[in-house]
Amino acid sequence: MSEQLQVIQHITNFNDYLLCTSTTPCVVKFTADWCGPCRRMAPTFEQTAIQNRDKVLFIEIDIDKADEITNHENVASIPLLLFYSNGVKNTDLTIKGLNILGFQQNFKTFVETMEPTSLSVNDTEEEAVDSSVNNTEDPVDSSIKLEESGDVIIEKTLSEDDVINE
């Protein structure tokens, strides 16, 4: 198993999505479990997330679990990759369908043109928490394994203020 851990936020809540895309440079991947091209794109997306997790937030949206987000972005086909910086979607960089080389080139352009930033996982997670949710008093385990994919463990690090909605 790989020693590298990556952070990919799996978001289904519309307000969390709006908060993340408006406050953090991010790449959003729309996908579904049954989508073959999405599965072929996954290793490249995951590796890019590992290499750039200190610069960019990586978000994955399962279209079968997030209708409001999917409708908001007018998703007509998957995989779909969107690039957000300063709350603005850069439509010139959007990738529709399976285009690994295009994603790599557009991601490089995205990083080169965005303002310098440094993300820490905890900062990102704290920003993504809806402030209207009542917080628990007990600290949340700092690391929850979400999914295992080959040699990569996708992990979400939580702060004690996070609430997990299942």
Secondary structure, DSSP 8 states (H G I E B T S, - for coil): --S-EE--EE---HHHHHHHHHHS-EEEEEE-TT-HHHHHHHHHHHHHHHHHTTT-EEEEEETTT-HHHHHHTT--SSSEEEEEETTEE-GGG-EESS-HHHHHHHHHHHHHHS------HHHHHHHHS-TTS---SS---SEEEEEEETTEEEEEE--TT-----
